[in-house]
Amino acid sequence: MRAFKNAILCFGYILIALYYSCENEPYDGPLTFDTQLSCSDTSDLVDTALNNFLDSDSSNFADNCLAYKAALEEQLLVCPESFDEISELINDLNNCEFSSFFQVDFDNDTYLSLSAEAHIGNGKLTITGRRDNEDFQIILHQTTEGTYQLGTEGFGGNINTASYFPDVTSNESWVSVSDGNEIMGEVTVSYINYSDLRISGTFNFTGTNNNETKAFTNGIFINIPLTKDDEFFALYDGEEYIDSSILGILIENEMTLVIIIFSEIDSINMDFNIDVNTPPGFYNLRLISELPRAGFSGNDDFYYYGNGTLTITAHYVDAKFILGTFEFIAELENATPESYTITEGRFCINYGL
């Protein structure tokens, strides 16, 4: 009986010790107390799990991610000196859902990025995948869904490129460049969601480096996070319209979108009035009060009405985002001068903020 009581007492002490150790431990993940592994052992397991995770594709991404996360949690228990570093790695994995993905094959291996992002700005779409010091970067001079060639001169004399940087701290890179006539690959932007700010697509290219070539195949990016800048560009009578600020507001019970582009020159401004429910498409700008319409203040004395075209490439009302191009003649009879020519116009605007 005494032995039994002593056993119960010892068991109680163990429970108390476990209780206080759990209370003092900030990590909320699973705890295992029967492990006999050393810190070195768990580090080896983590390395193996990480290699499997980096070799993942869309079919086994979640399983390999969960296995890697479990190995890190095991390592966390026996390597307290690396608690902060390991905890950060675990937190970065989140719940291992297949939410975003950037992958490409080369050198008989598969590259899986640990982070990826996309950005629209300055008339370009830039997609980046990163893993440690390795980077992939795709730069397109188009910002809409479609299939685009790499290495050849496109609209406006711009060349779309894809690049691989084995080590961003060095000057080495494999880039899809040519003499401007040879197709070095292609990128298909299959999906852009401006509401959730995500982008998906596929790519392949041939990279060159000091007259050597390397093939990058089966590239895929899925649900990459997307950011975007307000952007405006236009020429008036061949001169660049330098904007100082862009204002997008909703008026008339939020049924009309008014976009005002203020110039660095106080007397020059441009504006557009668009029905807030206008879908993507091609529209005429006319010298009448119907929407859409455009106007231009070329000087302090006159307001000119636009006569031309407006192409709305994307318009997401819920996200309050609109993207498009335009050109028009700003005209006013008996004014001095009587007209201004607006060309190469484009805009990418978040409104109603």
Sequence and secondary structure as in RCSB ss.txt:
>XXXX:A:sequence
MRAFKNAILCFGYILIALYYSCENEPYDGPLTFDTQLSCSDTSDLVDTALNNFLDSDSSNFADNCLAYKAALEEQ
LLVCPESFDEISELINDLNNCEFSSFFQVDFDNDTYLSLSAEAHIGNGKLTITGRRDNEDFQIILHQTTEGTYQL
GTEGFGGNINTASYFPDVTSNESWVSVSDGNEIMGEVTVSYINYSDLRISGTFNFTGTNNNETKAFTNGIFINIP
LTKDDEFFALYDGEEYIDSSILGILIENEMTLVIIIFSEIDSINMDFNIDVNTPPGFYNLRLISELPRAGFSGND
DFYYYGNGTLTITAHYVDAKFILGTFEFIAELENATPESYTITEGRFCINYGL
>XXXX:A:secstr
 HHHHHHHHHHHHHHHHHHHHHHT    S   S     HHHHHHHHHHHHHHHHT  TTTHHHHHHHHHHHHHHH
HHH GGGHHHHHHHHHHTTT  S  EEEEEETTEEEE SEEEEEEETTEEEEEEEETTEEEEEEES  SSEEEEE
SBB GGG B EEEEES TTSS  EE   SBSS  EEEEEEEEETTTTEEEEEEEEEEEETTEEEEEEEEEEEEEE
EEE  EEEEEETTEE  EEEEEEEEETTTTEEEEEEEESSTT EEEEEEETT  SEEEEE SSSSSSEEEEE SS
S  EEEEEEEEEEEEETTTTEEEEEEEEEEE TT SSSEEEEEEEEEEEE   
